[in-house]
C-alpha cells in the first residue's frame, strides 16, 4: 500500500522515538510529510522554501531528525545553509494554519549568506544538542542557546565600515563571540549525501562517513579525532548507531551493510596522512580509478607532522597520537550526561553503560 510519495529522491526518514508508528519524511521536492502507520494516513505538512532572495525557491531537503528528549521537535536541512527546527504542536490538523514557519534556525555565523553550501546530515543527541553536517565544509555541534530564533534575518544586520564605502555581508550576525559551535573536521563531504550521528551511551562521540571510504569518529567534547576505519572502496554515506546497544551500521556505494561493534582487543591507531585518500580508493563521481587519487587532499586545516605512509587502507592500522586519550573519558561522560541517566534508555530495552575504549571496533557484514 502506497502511503506517500515524493517527486525526486527522499534521502531520509525519521521515526518518532516515543511513537514508532509515526514517521516523518522529507525529499528533494522540499516536501515534509507526517505518516501514521496505524491509520495508514499521510499528511503533507509544508514545502520548505528559502529564507531570502528575489524568488523564494524550494529548499531541496536531504535530512530530517527528531529530538529524542522532546519528540514534538524535528529538524530539517537541505540545499541552503539553515537547519530549521519545527514544533509539531504548532500544526493545526484541520489545515487552517500555515505550518511552514520554523520555531528556530541554526547556522554557523560564517556560513550565513553563503550560497554554495548545504546540509547533508542532521542528528539530535539525548541532551537536545544538534549536529549539522555541511557539504564541502565541516560538522558543527549546536546547543539550543545558539539558535537564531524564528526569524534569522532579524538576527542579522548590515554593517558598514566607517572608514570605507564597502558593505560587509548583509547577514553578519550579532552573536556573542564566545558562543560558537564545536567543529569536527578531517573527513570529506563532497561527492554524495553524507549522514552524521552521535555514538555512545551518553552520546560521547560523533560519527560520519567520508568520500575517502572511511568512517570518522571524534570525541564530542573538544572535537578530537580518535578513530578512522576503512569501510567502503568508494564513499561511506550512511551511519546509523543502534539506539540501545553499542553497535554501528554503515553503508556506501558497495552492496553490503557493515555492522561495527567495539570488541577489538588491541588499541587502534590513526593514520599519519588521514587527510589523503587511500591509494586503493575509487572516486565515485568519475567511476574509474585515477592516478591522481593519492594526491587528493581532504582538509587543509587537518595535518599531521609525521610523513609516515602507513595505515591508509586497513582499519586495523589506525593509530592515535595520544596514548592517554582514555584518561579523561569519565570526566567527559559526567559533563555530557546532563540528565544524569547514565545513558539508560527509558523504555526498558537493551541498555549499555560504561566506556567504549575509544571505539576499537570489529566488523561483521550483512549483504
C-alpha positions in Angstrom: 0.0 0.0 0.0 1.4 3.4 -1.0 1.1 5.9 1.8 3.1 8.8 0.5 5.5 9.8 -2.3 7.9 12.5 -3.2 9.0 14.0 -6.6 12.6 13.1 -6.8 14.8 11.4 -4.2 13.9 11.1 -0.5 17.2 10.5 1.4 15.9 10.3 5.0 13.0 9.2 7.2 12.6 9.9 10.9 10.7 7.7 13.3 9.2 9.3 16.4 11.2 7.7 19.3 8.1 7.8 21.5 5.6 6.6 18.9 7.2 4.1 16.4 4.1 4.2 14.3 4.7 7.9 13.5 7.1 8.6 10.6 8.3 11.8 9.1 9.6 12.0 5.5 11.4 14.7 3.5 12.6 14.9 -0.1 14.4 16.9 -2.7 11.0 18.3 -3.7 11.1 20.3 -0.4 8.0 18.5 1.0 7.8 17.3 4.6 5.2 14.7 5.4 3.8 13.1 8.5 2.7 9.4 8.3 0.7 7.5 10.8 1.1 3.7 10.2 -1.8 2.9 12.5 -4.4 4.5 10.2 -2.3 4.3 7.0 -2.6 8.1 6.6 -0.2 10.6 5.4 -0.4 14.4 5.7 1.7 16.9 3.8 2.9 19.4 6.4 4.6 22.0 4.3 7.1 22.7 1.5 10.4 24.2 2.7 11.4 27.4 1.0 14.4 29.7 1.1 14.6 32.4 3.8 15.6 35.2 1.4 16.0 36.0 -2.2 14.2 37.7 -5.0 12.5 34.4 -5.8 11.6 32.2 -2.9 12.9 28.9 -4.1 12.2 25.4 -2.8 14.9 24.0 -0.5 15.8 20.5 -1.7 15.8 18.5 1.6 18.4 15.9 2.4 17.9 15.3 6.2 15.4 15.2 9.0 15.7 14.2 12.6 13.5 14.2 15.8 14.7 15.4 19.2 14.6 12.3 21.5 14.3 14.4 24.5 11.3 16.3 23.1 9.7 14.4 20.2 7.5 17.3 19.4 10.5 19.0 17.8 12.0 17.9 14.5 14.7 19.5 12.3 15.2 19.5 8.5 18.1 20.6 6.3 18.9 20.7 2.6 20.2 22.9 -0.2 20.7 26.1 1.9 22.7 26.9 5.0 20.0 26.7 7.6 18.9 23.8 9.8 15.3 24.5 10.7 13.6 23.3 13.8 9.8 22.9 13.9 7.3 22.1 16.7 4.5 19.7 15.5 2.3 21.2 18.3 2.0 24.3 16.2 0.4 22.4 13.3 -3.4 22.6 13.1 -4.6 19.3 11.8 -7.7 20.9 10.2 -5.3 22.6 7.8 -6.2 26.2 8.9 -2.7 27.2 10.0 0.4 27.8 7.9 2.9 25.5 9.4 5.8 26.5 7.2 7.3 28.9 9.8 10.2 27.4 11.7 10.5 27.7 15.5 14.3 28.1 15.4 17.1 28.3 12.9 20.7 27.2 13.3 23.7 28.1 11.2 27.4 28.9 11.9 27.8 32.7 11.6 30.4 32.5 8.8 28.1 30.4 6.6 25.1 32.7 6.8 24.5 34.1 3.3 26.9 31.5 1.7 25.2 30.4 -1.5 27.3 27.3 -2.2 26.8 25.3 1.0 24.1 22.9 2.0 23.2 20.4 4.7 23.5 16.7 4.1 23.1 15.3 7.7 21.4 16.1 11.0 21.2 14.4 14.4 19.9 15.2 17.9 21.7 14.0 21.0 19.9 12.8 24.2 20.7 16.3 25.6 18.9 18.0 22.6 22.3 19.1 21.1 22.1 19.4 17.3 24.7 18.0 14.8 24.8 19.6 11.4 26.9 18.3 8.5 27.6 20.6 5.6 28.8 19.6 2.1 32.3 20.8 1.2 32.6 22.1 4.8 32.7 20.7 8.4 30.4 19.2 11.0 29.0 21.6 13.7 27.5 20.9 17.2 24.9 23.4 18.4 23.3 23.8 21.7 19.8 25.3 22.0 21.0 28.7 23.0 23.0 29.0 19.8 19.8 29.2 17.7 19.0 32.3 15.6 15.3 32.3 16.6 12.2 32.1 14.3 13.4 34.9 12.1 17.1 34.5 11.1 17.0 37.8 9.1 16.2 39.8 12.2 19.2 38.2 13.8 21.4 39.6 11.0 22.5 43.2 10.4 24.1 45.2 7.6 27.3 46.6 8.9 29.2 49.4 7.1 32.9 50.1 7.7 33.1 53.8 8.7 36.4 54.1 7.0 35.3 52.8 3.7 32.3 52.6 1.4 32.3 48.8 1.4 29.3 47.0 2.8 30.1 43.7 4.6 28.0 40.6 4.3 24.3 41.5 4.6 24.0 38.7 7.1 26.7 39.5 9.6 25.2 38.0 12.8 25.2 39.8 16.1 26.1 36.9 18.4 28.4 36.5 21.4 31.8 35.6 20.0 32.2 33.1 22.9 29.0 31.2 21.8 30.4 29.2 18.9 29.6 25.6 17.8 32.1 22.8 18.3 33.6 21.9 14.9 34.6 18.4 13.7 36.9 18.1 10.7 39.3 15.8 8.9 36.7 14.0 6.7 35.5 15.0 3.3 31.8 15.6 2.3 31.6 16.5 -1.3 30.6 13.7 -3.6 27.4 12.4 -2.2 24.8 13.0 0.6 26.5 12.1 4.0 24.8 11.3 7.2 26.1 12.2 10.7 25.3 10.8 14.1 26.1 10.5 17.8 27.5 7.3 19.3 27.9 6.1 22.8 25.6 5.5 25.8 25.8 9.3 26.6 26.4 10.5 23.0 30.1 10.9 23.8 31.2 10.5 20.2 30.4 11.9 16.8 30.5 9.7 13.7 30.4 10.4 10.0 31.2 8.8 6.6 33.6 10.3 4.1 34.4 10.5 0.4 37.6 8.5 1.1 35.5 5.4 2.1 36.3 5.7 5.8 34.3 6.2 9.0 35.5 9.0 11.2 34.9 9.1 14.9 35.5 12.2 17.1 35.1 12.9 20.8 32.1 15.1 21.1 33.7 17.2 23.7 36.7 19.0 22.2 36.4 17.5 18.7 39.4 15.2 18.9 39.6 12.7 16.1 40.1 9.3 17.7 39.3 6.7 15.1 39.3 6.2 11.3 38.1 2.9 9.8 38.2 1.8 6.2 34.6 0.9 5.3 34.0 1.2 1.6 36.0 1.3 -1.6 34.2 4.4 -2.8 32.2 6.5 -0.3 30.6 6.0 3.1 27.2 7.7 3.0 25.0 6.3 5.9 26.0 6.0 9.5 23.3 4.7 12.0 24.1 3.9 15.6 21.9 1.4 17.4 19.6 3.3 19.9 20.3 1.0 22.8 23.4 -1.2 22.3 27.0 -0.4 21.3 26.7 -1.2 17.5 27.0 0.9 14.4 25.8 0.3 10.9 27.4 1.8 7.8 26.8 1.7 4.1 28.0 3.4 1.0 28.4 2.6 -2.7 29.1 -1.1 -2.2 26.2 -3.5 -2.0 26.7 -4.6 1.6 25.8 -3.1 5.0 28.5 -3.3 7.6 27.8 -3.7 11.4 30.5 -2.5 13.7 30.8 -3.4 17.4 33.6 -2.2 19.9 35.3 -5.6 20.6 38.8 -5.1 19.3 41.5 -6.4 21.7 44.2 -4.0 20.7 44.0 -0.3 20.6 43.7 1.1 17.1 45.9 3.9 15.7 45.2 6.9 13.5 46.8 7.0 10.0 49.6 9.6 9.7 48.1 11.1 6.5 44.4 10.9 7.3 43.7 13.9 5.0 44.7 11.9 1.9 42.6 9.4 0.0 43.8 5.7 0.4 45.7 4.6 -2.7 43.1 1.9 -3.5 40.2 4.4 -3.3 38.0 4.6 -6.4 36.4 8.0 -6.9 32.6 7.6 -7.1 31.9 10.7 -9.2 34.2 9.5 -12.1 33.6 5.8 -11.6 37.2 4.9 -12.6 40.4 4.8 -10.6 42.7 7.8 -11.3 46.5 8.0 -11.0 45.9 11.3 -9.1 44.0 9.7 -6.3 46.9 9.7 -3.9 47.3 13.5 -4.3 43.7 14.2 -3.5 43.8 16.3 -0.3 40.9 16.3 2.2 41.0 19.1 4.8 43.8 21.6 4.5 43.4 22.6 8.2 43.9 19.0 9.3 47.6 17.8 9.2 50.0 15.5 11.0 53.7 16.3 11.2 54.8 12.7 10.6 55.1 11.8 7.0 54.8 8.1 7.5 52.7 6.5 4.8 51.4 3.5 6.8 47.8 2.9 7.7 46.0 4.1 4.6 43.9 1.2 3.6 43.3 -1.0 6.6 41.2 -0.1 9.6 43.4 -2.2 11.9 46.3 0.2 11.2 44.6 3.3 12.6 46.6 5.0 15.4 46.0 7.7 18.0 48.7 10.3 18.6 47.8 10.4 22.3 48.1 7.1 24.1 46.2 8.6 27.0 43.0 9.7 25.2 41.0 7.4 27.5 42.1 9.1 30.8 39.5 11.9 30.7 36.6 9.8 29.5 35.0 9.5 32.9 35.1 13.3 33.3 33.7 13.9 29.8 30.9 11.4 30.4 29.8 13.2 33.6 29.8 16.5 31.8 27.9 15.2 28.7 25.3 13.3 30.7 23.3 16.4 31.7 20.3 14.3 32.5 22.2 12.1 34.9 20.6 9.0 33.5 23.8 7.2 32.8 22.7 6.5 29.2 20.0 4.1 30.1 17.0 4.1 27.8 13.7 4.8 29.2 11.7 2.0 27.6 13.3 -0.8 29.4 15.1 -2.2 26.3 18.7 -3.2 26.0 21.0 -0.6 27.6 24.7 -0.1 27.7 26.8 1.9 30.2 30.5 2.5 30.5 33.3 3.3 28.1 33.7 2.2 24.5 37.5 2.2 25.0 37.9 4.8 22.3 35.8 2.9 19.8 38.0 0.0 18.9 35.7 -2.0 16.5 35.3 -5.4 14.9 33.2 -5.8 11.8 30.5 -8.1 10.6 28.9 -7.7 7.1 25.3 -8.1 6.1 24.5 -8.3 2.4 
